[in-house]
Amino acid sequence: MTQDLAPSVRPAAASPSETGGWWRSAVIYQVYVRSFADSDGDGIGDLRGIRDRLPYLAELGVDAVWLTPFYASPQADGGYDVADYRAVDPLFGELSDADDLVREAHRLGLRVIVDIVPNHTSDQHAWFRAALADAEGGPARERYHFRPGRGDAGELPPNDWESVFGGPAWTRTARADGTPGEWYLHLFAPEQPDLNWENQEVREEFESVLRFWLDLGVDGFRIDVAHGMVKAEGLPDIGLSEQAKLIGAQVLPFFDQDGVHEIHRAWRRLLDSYPGERVGVAEAWAPTSERLALYVRPDELHQAFNFQFLTCDWDAGAMRTVIDESLEATLSVGAPTTWVLSNHDVVRHTTRYGGGGRGLARARAAALLMLALPGSAYVYQGEELGLPEVVDLPDEVRQDPAFFRGDGQDGTRDGCRVPIPWSGEEAPYGFGPGGSWLPQPEQWAELSVAAQSGDPRSTLELYRSALALRHELAGLGDGGMTWLEAPEGVLAFARQGLVCTLNTREEEVGMPVPGRPVLATAALEFTGGTVRIPSDSCVWWAV
């Protein structure tokens, strides 16, 4: 007997307040602002477009929305170069649009998390312009990292640090008379000078910025480069090249320094002083799960992204190791584990897992695995549609600064940032009344929200059903899990009232039926008390 499980009833969500901290079980949807929905026809997504599409997210079944930066910015790095932390960039609307979005989200039962970028500012920020105008050694320069160069005439950078985007992490300034001056540090693009967090004025300014947005009503912050604000004393050389490849593999003198935790403790105290369970989420790269767990100790941040899970290969043994290490590390500090498969900085997992039909099958299975694991999950816009990476963008349309630099990141981030398709047979697929800032593939017509809605075998309906069941079944979300015996290449674990089985093998596998199937990514075949689970598929069983 073959059973093809179609999504069914979508029960009402349980109140987050009933779970002992809404973030512990939350599914949080990442919106890349310029690529979600465009309201004014300029081809760039904006806050009004997001607000208009919030009912879609409420129906999808997520608990919160995380917005990438929409602050005033020259857009040298997609808004992660902030010129004014209290203003909305005209590309995305006005401050009143942010206020309207937060209010509408709350009306629909959605919380709103916004990005904060504390490691660096834009080179157009008033502080950095003042620093360039100040004398060497002047107080305006103390907010950043200015240093004299090495060599007989200061012609060499102050140390051997490399930018994450490639090339030296230092750029030399010019004095008023045109002669070469000091160098300034930028761990990312030259347009993103690093702040000096040893400076008290920097700390006070960011506390004020956080209060500004908390007073407007946001429910928390995703902290960009949360591991990077503090640099090792003396800014010592590393002695190695290709340093971008070392991020997350070892502690570096500019990343994952112990001093960042004092900053996050201060921010936690600030968040706790506001009502409504406001949260802090760390984007932190750390070499081990144990060091990552330091960011979510009881007096620090509420969550940290689990990049070890995101970068794990499609291999049952490797997945189990990452899951065990992640759970053990967060359990040791009493924090929830987070799970994420894609975001705006990495190749979409449909493509990472092999692309084509196999990649999509694995992506769908990975989604059910992620949503069954204990803790909180993040969904990157479009993954619920099964969107692949766009790998053939013409060079002339690319905007990722890493694409134009030499030996840092691979410069492929534009491929996961292509605006998502909503409806219609041709681009821009309902993205907005105009075009789209990056071209959308012709094949995306069949992947749009409209095309997939109501199709019981679509990836969108799979996500809708899985998210509905997360709210309905008490055993999903935060809590414990137990591994079960399973054939090689298969992961099987039990939650309260549920068993999840994932087959990572290239062929189907037979095993005893563990319960009543409630959701599956592929058709199941039953013979007596045995089930044949297809290759690259995942099943939820009620027990």
Salt bridges, closest charged atoms under 4 A:
ASP4 OD2 - ARG457 NH2 2.88
ASP52 OD1 - ARG51 NH2 3.66
GLU59 OE2 - ARG10 NH1 3.15
GLU59 OE1 - ARG464 NH2 3.68
ASP63 OD1 - HIS471 NE2 3.37
ASP77 OD1 - ARG413 NH2 3.12
ASP97 OD1 - ARG48 NE 2.91
ASP99 OD2 - ARG103 NE 2.87
ASP100 OD2 - ARG51 NH1 3.64
GLU104 OE2 - ARG107 NH2 2.76
ASP115 OD1 - ARG222 NH1 2.74
GLU136 OE2 - ARG175 NE 2.97
GLU182 OE1 - ARG141 NH1 2.73
ASP194 OD2 - LYS231 NZ 2.81
GLU201 OE2 - ARG143 NH2 2.82
GLU205 OE2 - ARG86 NH1 2.87
GLU207 OE2 - ARG211 NE 3.56
ASP219 OD2 - HIS106 NE2 2.76
ASP224 OD1 - ARG222 NH1 2.92
ASP237 OD2 - ARG150 NH1 3.12
GLU242 OE2 - LYS245 NZ 3.19
ASP256 OD2 - ARG291 NE 2.58
ASP258 OD1 - ARG291 NH2 2.93
GLU262 OE2 - ARG203 NH1 3.48
ASP272 OD1 - ARG268 NE 3.10
GLU283 OE2 - ARG222 NH2 3.45
ASP299 OD2 - ARG265 NE 3.12
GLU300 OE1 - HIS261 ND1 2.83
GLU300 OE2 - ARG265 NH2 3.37
GLU300 OE2 - ARG297 NH2 2.77
ASP324 OD2 - ARG320 NE 3.81
ASP345 OD2 - HIS344 NE2 3.49
ASP345 OD1 - ARG413 NH1 3.11
ASP345 OD1 - ARG417 NH2 2.91
ASP400 OD1 - ARG413 NH2 2.73
GLU461 OE1 - ARG10 NH2 2.51
GLU461 OE2 - ARG464 NH1 2.91
ASP478 OD2 - ARG24 NE 2.66
GLU506 OE2 - ARG358 NH1 3.94
GLU507 OE2 - ARG505 NE 2.86
GLU508 OE2 - ARG532 NE 3.19
ASP536 OD2 - ARG358 NE 3.37
ASP536 OD1 - ARG362 NE 3.20
